[in-house]
Amino acid sequence: MVCEPRHPGWFVPRAGDVLMEFRITRVAADPPITDADAGPGGWDGLLYLRLHGAPRIYYSEYGPDQIEWFARQLAEAPGDCPAWCIFDNTALGAALGNALALRSVCESFDRARP
């Protein structure tokens, strides 16, 4: 189970402890609403990136450097940890192009592994 909190109160240690206790992953959202929101939290058995577009939420397209950074986050998830990424920058249609670019970068990482 995952949670994408919208209130800063979810980014305090006690909230993280509760999420861990119930095996709930806190989504790593972009753009973050607090500094603590810049990465995932809670239960670490799942990695889930939810990318809304930045700087203009729902509208902005991610550039190649950002796509590569997201791909590295997914690639560095522990081997038995499922990793998900959802693009929600759909207002101007950027999500599909960003998802395809991310898939391409992730595939290039897979091919480069020994």
mmCIF file of the C-alpha atoms, coordinates in Angstrom:
data_MODEL
# 
_entry.id   MODEL 
# 
loop_
_atom_site.group_PDB 
_atom_site.id 
_atom_site.type_symbol 
_atom_site.label_atom_id 
_atom_site.label_alt_id 
_atom_site.label_comp_id 
_atom_site.label_asym_id 
_atom_site.label_entity_id 
_atom_site.label_seq_id 
_atom_site.pdbx_PDB_ins_code 
_atom_site.Cartn_x 
_atom_site.Cartn_y 
_atom_site.Cartn_z 
_atom_site.occupancy 
_atom_site.B_iso_or_equiv 
_atom_site.pdbx_formal_charge 
_atom_site.auth_seq_id 
_atom_site.auth_comp_id 
_atom_site.auth_asym_id 
_atom_site.auth_atom_id 
_atom_site.pdbx_PDB_model_num 
ATOM 1   C CA . MET A 1 1   ? 0.000  0.000  0.000   1.00 0.00 ? 1   MET A CA 1 
ATOM 2   C CA . VAL A 1 2   ? 1.199  3.512  -0.695  1.00 0.00 ? 2   VAL A CA 1 
ATOM 3   C CA . CYS A 1 3   ? 0.243  6.925  0.605   1.00 0.00 ? 3   CYS A CA 1 
ATOM 4   C CA . GLU A 1 4   ? 0.790  10.257 -1.118  1.00 0.00 ? 4   GLU A CA 1 
ATOM 5   C CA . PRO A 1 5   ? 0.293  12.724 1.717   1.00 0.00 ? 5   PRO A CA 1 
ATOM 6   C CA . ARG A 1 6   ? -0.596 16.347 1.030   1.00 0.00 ? 6   ARG A CA 1 
ATOM 7   C CA . HIS A 1 7   ? -0.140 17.725 4.535   1.00 0.00 ? 7   HIS A CA 1 
ATOM 8   C CA . PRO A 1 8   ? 3.255  18.533 6.106   1.00 0.00 ? 8   PRO A CA 1 
ATOM 9   C CA . GLY A 1 9   ? 2.239  16.607 9.238   1.00 0.00 ? 9   GLY A CA 1 
ATOM 10  C CA . TRP A 1 10  ? 2.928  13.349 7.391   1.00 0.00 ? 10  TRP A CA 1 
ATOM 11  C CA . PHE A 1 11  ? 6.629  14.172 7.154   1.00 0.00 ? 11  PHE A CA 1 
ATOM 12  C CA . VAL A 1 12  ? 7.488  13.947 10.841  1.00 0.00 ? 12  VAL A CA 1 
ATOM 13  C CA . PRO A 1 13  ? 9.233  10.933 12.409  1.00 0.00 ? 13  PRO A CA 1 
ATOM 14  C CA . ARG A 1 14  ? 6.111  9.653  14.226  1.00 0.00 ? 14  ARG A CA 1 
ATOM 15  C CA . ALA A 1 15  ? 4.120  9.508  10.964  1.00 0.00 ? 15  ALA A CA 1 
ATOM 16  C CA . GLY A 1 16  ? 6.980  7.577  9.368   1.00 0.00 ? 16  GLY A CA 1 
ATOM 17  C CA . ASP A 1 17  ? 6.917  5.128  12.268  1.00 0.00 ? 17  ASP A CA 1 
ATOM 18  C CA . VAL A 1 18  ? 3.177  4.541  11.811  1.00 0.00 ? 18  VAL A CA 1 
ATOM 19  C CA . LEU A 1 19  ? 3.642  3.961  8.073   1.00 0.00 ? 19  LEU A CA 1 
ATOM 20  C CA . MET A 1 20  ? 6.438  1.475  8.809   1.00 0.00 ? 20  MET A CA 1 
ATOM 21  C CA . GLU A 1 21  ? 4.326  -0.338 11.384  1.00 0.00 ? 21  GLU A CA 1 
ATOM 22  C CA . PHE A 1 22  ? 1.531  -0.891 8.865   1.00 0.00 ? 22  PHE A CA 1 
ATOM 23  C CA . ARG A 1 23  ? 3.862  -1.558 5.910   1.00 0.00 ? 23  ARG A CA 1 
ATOM 24  C CA . ILE A 1 24  ? 2.733  1.523  3.985   1.00 0.00 ? 24  ILE A CA 1 
ATOM 25  C CA . THR A 1 25  ? 5.160  3.255  1.640   1.00 0.00 ? 25  THR A CA 1 
ATOM 26  C CA . ARG A 1 26  ? 5.140  7.034  1.408   1.00 0.00 ? 26  ARG A CA 1 
ATOM 27  C CA . VAL A 1 27  ? 5.324  8.133  -2.201  1.00 0.00 ? 27  VAL A CA 1 
ATOM 28  C CA . ALA A 1 28  ? 8.288  10.227 -3.337  1.00 0.00 ? 28  ALA A CA 1 
ATOM 29  C CA . ALA A 1 29  ? 6.406  13.036 -5.070  1.00 0.00 ? 29  ALA A CA 1 
ATOM 30  C CA . ASP A 1 30  ? 7.663  15.753 -7.369  1.00 0.00 ? 30  ASP A CA 1 
ATOM 31  C CA . PRO A 1 31  ? 7.373  18.571 -6.755  1.00 0.00 ? 31  PRO A CA 1 
ATOM 32  C CA . PRO A 1 32  ? 7.731  17.921 -3.032  1.00 0.00 ? 32  PRO A CA 1 
ATOM 33  C CA . ILE A 1 33  ? 5.561  19.869 -0.596  1.00 0.00 ? 33  ILE A CA 1 
ATOM 34  C CA . THR A 1 34  ? 8.322  19.857 2.048   1.00 0.00 ? 34  THR A CA 1 
ATOM 35  C CA . ASP A 1 35  ? 12.051 19.119 2.053   1.00 0.00 ? 35  ASP A CA 1 
ATOM 36  C CA . ALA A 1 36  ? 11.287 15.767 3.708   1.00 0.00 ? 36  ALA A CA 1 
ATOM 37  C CA . ASP A 1 37  ? 8.973  14.900 0.791   1.00 0.00 ? 37  ASP A CA 1 
ATOM 38  C CA . ALA A 1 38  ? 11.873 14.843 -1.681  1.00 0.00 ? 38  ALA A CA 1 
ATOM 39  C CA . GLY A 1 39  ? 12.308 11.112 -1.143  1.00 0.00 ? 39  GLY A CA 1 
ATOM 40  C CA . PRO A 1 40  ? 10.286 8.066  -0.228  1.00 0.00 ? 40  PRO A CA 1 
ATOM 41  C CA . GLY A 1 41  ? 9.404  7.259  3.355   1.00 0.00 ? 41  GLY A CA 1 
ATOM 42  C CA . GLY A 1 42  ? 7.574  4.817  5.529   1.00 0.00 ? 42  GLY A CA 1 
ATOM 43  C CA . TRP A 1 43  ? 7.922  1.140  4.652   1.00 0.00 ? 43  TRP A CA 1 
ATOM 44  C CA . ASP A 1 44  ? 10.929 0.495  2.408   1.00 0.00 ? 44  ASP A CA 1 
ATOM 45  C CA . GLY A 1 45  ? 9.576  -2.625 0.690   1.00 0.00 ? 45  GLY A CA 1 
ATOM 46  C CA . LEU A 1 46  ? 8.377  -0.595 -2.302  1.00 0.00 ? 46  LEU A CA 1 
ATOM 47  C CA . LEU A 1 47  ? 9.639  2.440  -4.209  1.00 0.00 ? 47  LEU A CA 1 
ATOM 48  C CA . TYR A 1 48  ? 6.986  4.621  -5.819  1.00 0.00 ? 48  TYR A CA 1 
ATOM 49  C CA . LEU A 1 49  ? 7.759  7.869  -7.646  1.00 0.00 ? 49  LEU A CA 1 
ATOM 50  C CA . ARG A 1 50  ? 4.793  10.114 -8.488  1.00 0.00 ? 50  ARG A CA 1 
ATOM 51  C CA . LEU A 1 51  ? 5.878  12.899 -10.828 1.00 0.00 ? 51  LEU A CA 1 
ATOM 52  C CA . HIS A 1 52  ? 3.439  15.766 -11.290 1.00 0.00 ? 52  HIS A CA 1 
ATOM 53  C CA . GLY A 1 53  ? 5.664  18.069 -13.345 1.00 0.00 ? 53  GLY A CA 1 
ATOM 54  C CA . ALA A 1 54  ? 7.852  20.895 -12.095 1.00 0.00 ? 54  ALA A CA 1 
ATOM 55  C CA . PRO A 1 55  ? 8.032  23.783 -11.822 1.00 0.00 ? 55  PRO A CA 1 
ATOM 56  C CA . ARG A 1 56  ? 4.405  24.023 -13.054 1.00 0.00 ? 56  ARG A CA 1 
ATOM 57  C CA . ILE A 1 57  ? 2.503  21.112 -11.532 1.00 0.00 ? 57  ILE A CA 1 
ATOM 58  C CA . TYR A 1 58  ? 0.599  18.967 -14.060 1.00 0.00 ? 58  TYR A CA 1 
ATOM 59  C CA . TYR A 1 59  ? 1.966  21.019 -16.995 1.00 0.00 ? 59  TYR A CA 1 
ATOM 60  C CA . SER A 1 60  ? 5.777  20.953 -16.968 1.00 0.00 ? 60  SER A CA 1 
ATOM 61  C CA . GLU A 1 61  ? 7.712  18.376 -18.948 1.00 0.00 ? 61  GLU A CA 1 
ATOM 62  C CA . TYR A 1 62  ? 10.784 16.757 -17.405 1.00 0.00 ? 62  TYR A CA 1 
ATOM 63  C CA . GLY A 1 63  ? 14.077 17.180 -19.240 1.00 0.00 ? 63  GLY A CA 1 
ATOM 64  C CA . PRO A 1 64  ? 16.661 14.484 -20.033 1.00 0.00 ? 64  PRO A CA 1 
ATOM 65  C CA . ASP A 1 65  ? 18.752 15.128 -16.899 1.00 0.00 ? 65  ASP A CA 1 
ATOM 66  C CA . GLN A 1 66  ? 15.705 14.780 -14.666 1.00 0.00 ? 66  GLN A CA 1 
ATOM 67  C CA . ILE A 1 67  ? 14.593 11.624 -16.475 1.00 0.00 ? 67  ILE A CA 1 
ATOM 68  C CA . GLU A 1 68  ? 18.027 10.097 -15.977 1.00 0.00 ? 68  GLU A CA 1 
ATOM 69  C CA . TRP A 1 69  ? 17.956 10.993 -12.264 1.00 0.00 ? 69  TRP A CA 1 
ATOM 70  C CA . PHE A 1 70  ? 14.553 9.278  -11.870 1.00 0.00 ? 70  PHE A CA 1 
ATOM 71  C CA . ALA A 1 71  ? 15.841 6.244  -13.773 1.00 0.00 ? 71  ALA A CA 1 
ATOM 72  C CA . ARG A 1 72  ? 18.804 5.989  -11.407 1.00 0.00 ? 72  ARG A CA 1 
ATOM 73  C CA . GLN A 1 73  ? 16.472 6.098  -8.401  1.00 0.00 ? 73  GLN A CA 1 
ATOM 74  C CA . LEU A 1 74  ? 14.497 3.197  -9.850  1.00 0.00 ? 74  LEU A CA 1 
ATOM 75  C CA . ALA A 1 75  ? 17.638 1.266  -10.814 1.00 0.00 ? 75  ALA A CA 1 
ATOM 76  C CA . GLU A 1 76  ? 19.130 1.658  -7.335  1.00 0.00 ? 76  GLU A CA 1 
ATOM 77  C CA . ALA A 1 77  ? 16.108 0.162  -5.573  1.00 0.00 ? 77  ALA A CA 1 
ATOM 78  C CA . PRO A 1 78  ? 17.083 -3.058 -3.791  1.00 0.00 ? 78  PRO A CA 1 
ATOM 79  C CA . GLY A 1 79  ? 16.768 -6.125 -6.044  1.00 0.00 ? 79  GLY A CA 1 
ATOM 80  C CA . ASP A 1 80  ? 13.688 -7.505 -4.308  1.00 0.00 ? 80  ASP A CA 1 
ATOM 81  C CA . CYS A 1 81  ? 11.988 -4.118 -3.964  1.00 0.00 ? 81  CYS A CA 1 
ATOM 82  C CA . PRO A 1 82  ? 9.295  -3.374 -6.569  1.00 0.00 ? 82  PRO A CA 1 
ATOM 83  C CA . ALA A 1 83  ? 9.768  0.082  -8.079  1.00 0.00 ? 83  ALA A CA 1 
ATOM 84  C CA . TRP A 1 84  ? 7.003  2.138  -9.696  1.00 0.00 ? 84  TRP A CA 1 
ATOM 85  C CA . CYS A 1 85  ? 6.905  5.488  -11.423 1.00 0.00 ? 85  CYS A CA 1 
ATOM 86  C CA . ILE A 1 86  ? 3.793  7.380  -12.486 1.00 0.00 ? 86  ILE A CA 1 
ATOM 87  C CA . PHE A 1 87  ? 3.903  10.602 -14.480 1.00 0.00 ? 87  PHE A CA 1 
ATOM 88  C CA . ASP A 1 88  ? 0.988  12.915 -13.726 1.00 0.00 ? 88  ASP A CA 1 
ATOM 89  C CA . ASN A 1 89  ? 2.105  15.861 -15.863 1.00 0.00 ? 89  ASN A CA 1 
ATOM 90  C CA . THR A 1 90  ? -0.813 15.262 -18.202 1.00 0.00 ? 90  THR A CA 1 
ATOM 91  C CA . ALA A 1 91  ? -2.333 18.727 -18.742 1.00 0.00 ? 91  ALA A CA 1 
ATOM 92  C CA . LEU A 1 92  ? -0.317 19.335 -21.929 1.00 0.00 ? 92  LEU A CA 1 
ATOM 93  C CA . GLY A 1 93  ? 0.395  15.679 -22.718 1.00 0.00 ? 93  GLY A CA 1 
ATOM 94  C CA . ALA A 1 94  ? 3.964  15.496 -21.360 1.00 0.00 ? 94  ALA A CA 1 
ATOM 95  C CA . ALA A 1 95  ? 3.422  12.299 -19.346 1.00 0.00 ? 95  ALA A CA 1 
ATOM 96  C CA . LEU A 1 96  ? 3.565  9.853  -22.246 1.00 0.00 ? 96  LEU A CA 1 
ATOM 97  C CA . GLY A 1 97  ? 6.774  11.274 -23.710 1.00 0.00 ? 97  GLY A CA 1 
ATOM 98  C CA . ASN A 1 98  ? 8.405  11.377 -20.277 1.00 0.00 ? 98  ASN A CA 1 
ATOM 99  C CA . ALA A 1 99  ? 7.345  7.783  -19.547 1.00 0.00 ? 99  ALA A CA 1 
ATOM 100 C CA . LEU A 1 100 ? 8.755  6.555  -22.843 1.00 0.00 ? 100 LEU A CA 1 
ATOM 101 C CA . ALA A 1 101 ? 12.009 8.437  -22.236 1.00 0.00 ? 101 ALA A CA 1 
ATOM 102 C CA . LEU A 1 102 ? 12.255 6.947  -18.739 1.00 0.00 ? 102 LEU A CA 1 
ATOM 103 C CA . ARG A 1 103 ? 11.675 3.448  -20.079 1.00 0.00 ? 103 ARG A CA 1 
ATOM 104 C CA . SER A 1 104 ? 14.413 3.958  -22.662 1.00 0.00 ? 104 SER A CA 1 
ATOM 105 C CA . VAL A 1 105 ? 16.914 5.130  -20.040 1.00 0.00 ? 105 VAL A CA 1 
ATOM 106 C CA . CYS A 1 106 ? 15.977 2.250  -17.695 1.00 0.00 ? 106 CYS A CA 1 
ATOM 107 C CA . GLU A 1 107 ? 16.455 -0.234 -20.565 1.00 0.00 ? 107 GLU A CA 1 
ATOM 108 C CA . SER A 1 108 ? 19.884 1.234  -21.316 1.00 0.00 ? 108 SER A CA 1 
ATOM 109 C CA . PHE A 1 109 ? 20.830 0.708  -17.644 1.00 0.00 ? 109 PHE A CA 1 
ATOM 110 C CA . ASP A 1 110 ? 19.659 -2.928 -17.908 1.00 0.00 ? 110 ASP A CA 1 
ATOM 111 C CA . ARG A 1 111 ? 21.776 -3.512 -21.033 1.00 0.00 ? 111 ARG A CA 1 
ATOM 112 C CA . ALA A 1 112 ? 24.831 -1.998 -19.329 1.00 0.00 ? 112 ALA A CA 1 
ATOM 113 C CA . ARG A 1 113 ? 24.696 -4.411 -16.368 1.00 0.00 ? 113 ARG A CA 1 
ATOM 114 C CA . PRO A 1 114 ? 27.252 -7.226 -16.435 1.00 0.00 ? 114 PRO A CA 1 
# 
